[in-house]
Structure formats: structure tokens, C-alpha cells
Amino acid sequence: MAVGVFDSGLGGLTVLDAARARLPDVPFVYYADSAHAPYGVRDSEDIYQRTKKAVGYLWANGCDLVILACNTASAAALRRMQEAGVPKGKRVLGVFVPLIEALTEREWGDNSPPREVAVKEVAIFATPATIASRAFQRELAFRAIGVDVEAQACGGVVDAIEDGDMILAEALVRSHVEALKRKMPEPQAAILGCTHYPLMETHFQAALGEDVKVYSQAGLVAESLADYLERRPDFIGSGKMHRYFTSGDPARVSDHATQFMRREIAFEQA
């Protein structure tokens, strides 16, 4: 039994590494649907069906708690899965909650009316599917008023990172930030709404300028998970090993993951 972490590809490894650093005694199982990555260009029904299948795989393999370490999956599938009903004793959580809590400085369970927050102009960088879902804007509007949000779909960035082409990824980041700034010249804060993007955080920060506060998810999600497991220790699991599974070619995914995280990672066939 372990905590499951799911992503369409390798981006969720940034969340997993932060979670492992914060919770060194918790066993994790990672599942990458690499055969069908990236999700950011797929339609919502396809994303939902693939996410549902992947979460089911992790549940069936001893992960009663599964983290959707993929913003696209969280945007397109999480609410629908929860509304359809989660099996008894199972849980599935997304990566939006910690980010929205940090930005609005209020807990998710706080159902009081929306109120003004310190940040007035927010830029969101995410995959085309996440942007199209308007999930960030919707959740932010439930909790904050007077916030101007400008979204930028960052086509190509995930593909470049998955392929290990960091030069192209850096160039694309600069291009997308320039496009955002044409719409919102002086954002106060920027949300990196894809778990691949922490690897490019320094490039986002450089392009945006040092005065822009950049919200990256890995550390926020890890801290939120630690709080959740403190309240629900029955989901911690009794396993001893971390394991990595993929729907793609394990050798190829392992090579890219090792390059991606700069440490050796060995994937098994799902």
C-alpha cells in the first residue's frame, strides 16, 4: 500500500520529489500515461476517460489515495470523478487546491463569500486544455473578488520538456511570457499551472521580472499532502519501496525521466 501519484507524463515527478522530501517515510507509486502524453492537447472527454483508467490502475495496485499531479487531468477529470462517486476507502485529490489556497490566503473549506485579496493582476501559464477548462479562474472566482486574470496557453512546452529539448522549452517560455505581457503588461503574480513548469521556473521568473511573484505547485502540493496525511494517517500506506510505472516504453521513459530529474529513475511496464 502506498500513495499514488499520476501524471500524463513526467511533469508529476516534480511533485513526487517534493512530496518525498517532505514525507521521507511515505511510500509512493508513480504512474505516467506516457503512451498518450501530452494530455494538454486532448479533448476533455478523452482526458477524463484516460485519467479514470489510470486512477483505477493505481487503486487496484494498493494506492487508496491518488494525487492527480497533472493540472490538465485535475481540470478535466477530478470534479467529474468525485461527482460520479469514489469507491469506499479510496480518495483522489488534485493539485489546484494548494495553489488557490496560497493565492487567496484562505483554506479550501472556507465557504464564506469571496473577498478582496492582495494580488489584483494574475497571469496563468498552462496547457491549452487546462486554459480551455477555465478551472483556475472558476475556483479563484469562488474565493476572491477584484482579481484580473489573464491566461496564456503554453503550447509546445510540455512536448519540449518530455523530449529533453530544454533549449526549445526555454525559447517557448520566453515567447509565451511575451505574449502574456502584451495582454497584461505588469502582472503582480504568475501561476505555473502545469507540473512540468517548475523545471522552467527560473526562466519564467527571468522573463516575467523579479517583481512578479511566481507560484509553483510542487512545494505547495507536498505541504498540503503532509497536512492531509497528518489528519488521515490511514492513507499513508505500509509499503517500503517507491515504484514507477508507465503505459509507454519503460526504457525510453526511464531515459527521459533520468534526464528530466537529473537522477536515475527506472520505470516498469504498467
DRENFIVEX-614422 format. One record per residue (C-alpha): residue number from 1; residue in one letter; x, y negated, z. Coordinates in steps of 0.2 Angstrom, whole numbers, plus 5000, padded with zeros to 4 digits. Example, Ala and Ser with C-alpha at 12.3 -4.5 7.8 and 13.67 -1.06 7.14 Angstrom:
% residues 2
  resi  resn    px    py    pz
     1     A  5062  5022  5039
     2     S  5068  5005  5036
% end
This chain:
% residues 270
  resi  resn    px    py    pz
     1     M  5000  5000  5000
     2     A  5007  4983  4995
     3     V  5001  4965  4990
     4     G  4998  4965  4971
     5     V  5004  4950  4960
     6     F  4998  4949  4942
     7     D  5003  4938  4928
     8     S  5001  4940  4909
     9     G  5020  4939  4908
    10     L  5035  4934  4918
    11     G  5029  4917  4925
    12     G  5022  4925  4941
    13     L  5039  4931  4945
    14     T  5042  4913  4952
    15     V  5028  4915  4964
    16     L  5033  4933  4968
    17     D  5051  4927  4973
    18     A  5044  4913  4983
    19     A  5032  4925  4992
    20     R  5046  4937  4995
    21     A  5057  4924  5003
    22     R  5043  4918  5014
    23     L  5037  4936  5018
    24     P  5053  4947  5018
    25     D  5044  4961  5027
    26     V  5029  4962  5015
    27     P  5030  4975  5000
    28     F  5024  4968  4983
    29     V  5019  4976  4967
    30     Y  5020  4965  4951
    31     Y  5011  4969  4935
    32     A  5014  4960  4919
    33     D  5002  4962  4905
    34     S  5017  4959  4893
    35     A  5009  4968  4878
    36     H  4996  4955  4877
    37     A  5005  4939  4883
    38     P  5003  4925  4882
    39     Y  4986  4923  4888
    40     G  4986  4904  4886
    41     V  4980  4905  4868
    42     R  4967  4918  4870
    43     D  4948  4915  4872
    44     S  4940  4916  4890
    45     E  4931  4932  4887
    46     D  4947  4941  4882
    47     I  4956  4934  4896
    48     Y  4943  4939  4908
    49     Q  4942  4957  4902
    50     R  4961  4959  4902
    51     T  4963  4951  4920
    52     K  4949  4963  4926
    53     K  4958  4978  4919
    54     A  4975  4973  4927
    55     V  4967  4969  4944
    56     G  4958  4986  4944
    57     Y  4975  4994  4940
    58     L  4983  4986  4955
    59     W  4968  4990  4966
    60     A  4969  5008  4960
    61     N  4988  5009  4965
    62     G  4987  5004  4983
    63     C  4986  4985  4982
    64     D  4970  4980  4991
    65     L  4975  4961  4990
    66     V  4979  4955  4972
    67     I  4986  4937  4968
    68     L  4982  4931  4951
    69     A  4999  4922  4949
    70     C  4993  4916  4932
    71     N  4984  4899  4930
    72     T  4975  4905  4914
    73     A  4968  4920  4922
    74     S  4963  4911  4938
    75     A  4954  4898  4927
    76     A  4945  4910  4916
    77     A  4943  4925  4927
    78     L  4944  4923  4945
    79     R  4927  4914  4949
    80     R  4918  4926  4937
    81     M  4926  4942  4946
    82     Q  4921  4935  4963
    83     E  4903  4932  4957
    84     A  4902  4949  4950
    85     G  4907  4956  4967
    86     V  4923  4963  4973
    87     P  4924  4981  4979
    88     K  4923  4983  4998
    89     G  4940  4981  5006
    90     K  4948  4973  4991
    91     R  4952  4954  4988
    92     V  4958  4944  4973
    93     L  4965  4927  4975
    94     G  4970  4913  4963
    95     V  4984  4900  4963
    96     F  4973  4885  4961
    97     V  4968  4883  4980
    98     P  4985  4879  4987
    99     L  4989  4866  4974
   100     I  4972  4857  4976
   101     E  4974  4858  4995
   102     A  4991  4849  4993
   103     L  4985  4836  4981
   104     T  4969  4832  4991
   105     E  4976  4835  5008
   106     R  4961  4845  5014
   107     E  4958  4863  5017
   108     W  4948  4873  5004
   109     G  4934  4877  5016
   110     D  4931  4859  5020
   111     N  4914  4856  5012
   112     S  4912  4838  5016
   113     P  4908  4826  5002
   114     P  4923  4820  4990
   115     R  4933  4806  4997
   116     E  4947  4795  4991
   117     V  4965  4802  4991
   118     A  4981  4793  4990
   119     V  4985  4798  4972
   120     K  4975  4789  4959
   121     E  4983  4795  4942
   122     V  4987  4813  4940
   123     A  4994  4822  4925
   124     I  4991  4840  4922
   125     F  5003  4851  4911
   126     A  4996  4869  4907
   127     T  4992  4881  4894
   128     P  4979  4877  4881
   129     A  4967  4890  4889
   130     T  4969  4883  4906
   131     I  4966  4865  4900
   132     A  4951  4870  4890
   133     S  4943  4878  4906
   134     R  4944  4861  4915
   135     A  4946  4872  4931
   136     F  4958  4860  4939
   137     Q  4948  4845  4935
   138     R  4932  4853  4942
   139     E  4940  4859  4958
   140     L  4948  4842  4960
   141     A  4931  4833  4957
   142     F  4923  4843  4971
   143     R  4935  4836  4984
   144     A  4942  4819  4978
   145     I  4934  4803  4970
   146     G  4943  4789  4961
   147     V  4956  4800  4953
   148     D  4960  4798  4935
   149     V  4966  4815  4927
   150     E  4975  4817  4911
   151     A  4978  4834  4904
   152     Q  4991  4840  4892
   153     A  4991  4857  4884
   154     C  5009  4863  4883
   155     G  5008  4874  4868
   156     G  5024  4885  4864
   157     V  5032  4883  4881
   158     V  5027  4899  4888
   159     D  5032  4908  4872
   160     A  5049  4900  4873
   161     I  5052  4905  4891
   162     E  5046  4923  4888
   163     D  5058  4924  4873
   164     G  5073  4917  4883
   165     D  5075  4901  4872
   166     M  5077  4888  4886
   167     I  5084  4875  4873
   168     L  5067  4876  4864
   169     A  5057  4876  4880
   170     E  5067  4860  4886
   171     A  5063  4851  4870
   172     L  5045  4856  4871
   173     V  5044  4850  4889
   174     R  5051  4833  4883
   175     S  5039  4832  4869
   176     H  5023  4836  4879
   177     V  5028  4824  4893
   178     E  5030  4810  4879
   179     A  5013  4815  4873
   180     L  5005  4814  4890
   181     K  5013  4797  4893
   182     R  5005  4790  4878
   183     K  4989  4793  4886
   184     M  4994  4789  4904
   185     P  5010  4779  4904
   186     E  5013  4779  4923
   187     P  5006  4794  4932
   188     Q  5009  4795  4951
   189     A  5009  4814  4952
   190     A  5010  4828  4940
   191     I  5003  4846  4942
   192     L  5013  4860  4934
   193     G  4998  4871  4930
   194     C  5007  4887  4924
   195     T  5018  4898  4935
   196     H  5031  4898  4921
   197     Y  5034  4880  4923
   198     P  5044  4880  4939
   199     L  5059  4886  4929
   200     M  5057  4870  4919
   201     E  5053  4859  4934
   202     T  5069  4848  4933
   203     H  5066  4845  4915
   204     F  5048  4839  4919
   205     Q  5054  4828  4933
   206     A  5068  4821  4922
   207     A  5056  4817  4908
   208     L  5042  4810  4920
   209     G  5054  4800  4930
   210     E  5060  4801  4948
   211     D  5045  4791  4955
   212     V  5032  4804  4949
   213     K  5028  4817  4962
   214     V  5029  4834  4954
   215     Y  5018  4848  4962
   216     S  5024  4865  4958
   217     Q  5015  4881  4963
   218     A  5027  4894  4969
   219     G  5031  4887  4986
   220     L  5013  4882  4989
   221     V  5006  4899  4985
   222     A  5019  4908  4996
   223     E  5015  4897  5011
   224     S  4996  4899  5008
   225     L  4998  4918  5006
   226     A  5008  4918  5023
   227     D  4994  4909  5031
   228     Y  4981  4921  5024
   229     L  4991  4937  5029
   230     E  4993  4930  5047
   231     R  4974  4929  5048
   232     R  4971  4946  5039
   233     P  4986  4957  5043
   234     D  4977  4972  5037
   235     F  4981  4967  5019
   236     I  5000  4966  5022
   237     G  5002  4985  5017
   238     S  5014  4998  5024
   239     G  5024  5001  5008
   240     K  5043  4999  5009
   241     M  5048  4996  4990
   242     H  5045  4982  4978
   243     R  5039  4988  4961
   244     Y  5037  4980  4944
   245     F  5025  4987  4931
   246     T  5022  4981  4913
   247     S  5010  4985  4899
   248     G  5024  4981  4887
   249     D  5041  4989  4883
   250     P  5049  4991  4900
   251     A  5067  4989  4893
   252     R  5063  4973  4884
   253     V  5053  4966  4898
   254     S  5067  4971  4911
   255     D  5080  4962  4900
   256     H  5069  4946  4898
   257     A  5065  4946  4917
   258     T  5083  4948  4922
   259     Q  5087  4933  4911
   260     F  5072  4924  4917
   261     M  5076  4926  4936
   262     R  5095  4927  4934
   263     R  5095  4944  4944
   264     E  5092  4962  4939
   265     I  5074  4967  4938
   266     A  5069  4984  4932
   267     F  5051  4986  4926
   268     E  5042  5003  4924
   269     Q  5028  5008  4911
   270     A  5011  5004  4918
% end
